[in-house]
Amino acid sequence: MTKRITSFTHHVTGEGNRISLTFSELDTNGLVTNTNQRMSFVVVDDNILNAINTINDFYLEKLEEQ
C-alpha cells in the first residue's frame, strides 16, 4: 500500500502551528483504494517550523511585488 499526499495547508490555531493534509491510498497495482483521507497535527519540530517560515516569507515577497 502506498500513500500519496494530495494537498496540505498550514494554519495557526490556539494549539500552535498546525499542518492539515489529505491523501489517497493506492494498492500495489497503482489502483486507488481510498481517497480524501485526512490527517492533522501540531508542528513541534524546529526544522519544520523554519521551513514554514521560509515559505511564508516567500509568499510575502510575492505579495509585495504586486
N, C-alpha and C positions, 0 to 999 in steps of 0.2 A: 504494500500500500504506500502510495506517495501522496504527500500533501503539497498543494500549491497555493500560495497566498494570492488572493485576487484583489484585495485592497487593504489599505491601512491608513490610519489617521492618528494624529497626536492632538490631545487637548488637555487643558489644565482643569482639574477638578478639586474639590475640597481635600481629597486624599493626596493630591500631588499630580505629577506629570503622568498621564495615562495614555497608553497605546491601545487602540482597538483595531482588530483585524477580522477579515473574513477570508475563508479558504475553502477549497474544494479538495476532495479525496479521489484519487484515481487508483484503479487496480493495476496489476502487472501488465495488462494489455493496453493500458492507456485509456480505458473507459472510465468515465466519471461515475463514481458510485455514490457520492454525497456532495451537495453543493450548498453554498451560503451558510457554512458553519461559522460560528463567531467565537471570538476569544478577546479578552481584555485584561490588562494588568497595569499596575503602577510601576513605573520605571524607578529602580533604585541603584542601578549601575551607573557610575560617574562617566564611563566611556560613552554609554548610550545617551546620557543627558547632554554631553558635549556634542555628540552628533546631532541631536535635536536642535541645539543652539546654533550649530553651523548651518543647518537647513533653514531655520528661521531667519538668520542673518542674510542668507542668500535671497530669500523671498522679500525681505525688507529692501534690499538693494534694488531688486527688480521693480518694486512699487515706486521707489524714488525716481527711477528712470522714466516713468510715465508722466 
